[in-house]
Amino acid sequence: MSNDEATFDDVVPPISPEEAKTLIGRGDAIVIDVREAHEVARTGKVAGALHIPLGLLPSHEFDRGKALLLYCAVGERSELGGRTLKSLGYRKVFNLGGFRDWVKSGGAVDKAN
């Protein structure tokens, strides 16, 4: 589907790191890292984020009252993951973009083991 054919339900709006920090601080969000395990092992992840690779998202249930903030390395897989979650009926889904953007903004990081 091209961008011109996308419906409103397909759109996963972006959220800035600053907006995400506000939602996280209020306890109103679940942050989901959709990268592969080797990527997370190399760089760490957003503090408190769940690590669920993109292909495993459909097998998880999330609190529908909270905003779901997805991120990956650059924002493409998080967009796909957001579309997947929206197709499963989740409505408050946002694309946080790339992990580097979070780090540049001064966001807290759980270091890799």
N, C-alpha and C positions, 0 to 999 in steps of 0.2 A: 504494500500500500504506500503510495507516495504521500508526502506531507500535505498535498492539496486534497487528498481523499480522506485524510484522517478525520475522525469524528471527535467531538468534545471528549467523549469517554476514553478515547485513545491517548489524549494529551496528558503527559506527565509534567506538570509545571516544575520549573527549577526553583530551588530555594537557596538563598545565600548562606554561607557559613554563619553570618551574624544572626539571621532569622532562625537558623537551626539551633544555635546556642540558646536562644531565648526559649524555644519550645522544649529543648532538652532540660534546661534549668527549671522549667515549670513542671517537668515530669509528664509532658503532653506528647512525647515522641518516642518512637523506637527507631534506632539507627541500625541499618542493615548493610554490611559489607558484602557485596556480591562477587568479590574477586576470588581467585583460586587460592588454595592453601599456601602454595609456594610464594605467592605475592605478599600475603599477609605475614608470613614468616620472615620475609626479607625487610619489610617496612614497618610492621606494627599496624594498628588500626585505630580508628576513632575511639576514644575512651568510652568504654561501656557498650560499644557496638556488638551486635550479634554477627558472627561470621557464618553466612549461608551462601555458598556458591550459587550462581545464577540458576543452574539446572535443577537445584534442589528447592527453590522457592515454592513451587506449587505444593510441595508435601508438608508445608508448615502452616500453622494457624497463628494469627496475630490478633491482638486486642483491636477490635474495629473502632474503638473510641479514641485511639491514639493516632497521631500522624505517623506514617511510615516514611522514613528518610533513607533513601538508597544511595549508595555511592560505589564507585569502582576505581579504576586507575585514571580514566579521563572523562567518564560520563556516559559512554555508549551502552555498556552492559547494564548500568543502573537505569537507563531509559527503558531498555528491553524488559528488565525486571519489574519496573513500575507498570509497564503495559500489561505484563502477565498478572500482576496483583490486581490491577483494575479490572481485567477480564474475569477475575475470580470474585468480584464484587466489592473489593476495597475501594473506598472513595477518597480518603485522605492520604494520597500517595504523592511524594515529592522526590525530585532528582537533585541530590546534593552535589552531584558532579564527580570530580576527581579528588582522590585522596590528597594530592599535592596542594589543591586549593584550600583544603581544610588545614593542612599544616602551615601554609603561608599565612592564613588568617590568625594563627596563634592558637588554634583549637587543640584541646587536650588529646594526647595520644597514649594508648596502651602499647608499650614497647614489645617488640617480638621477643620470644623466649630464646 
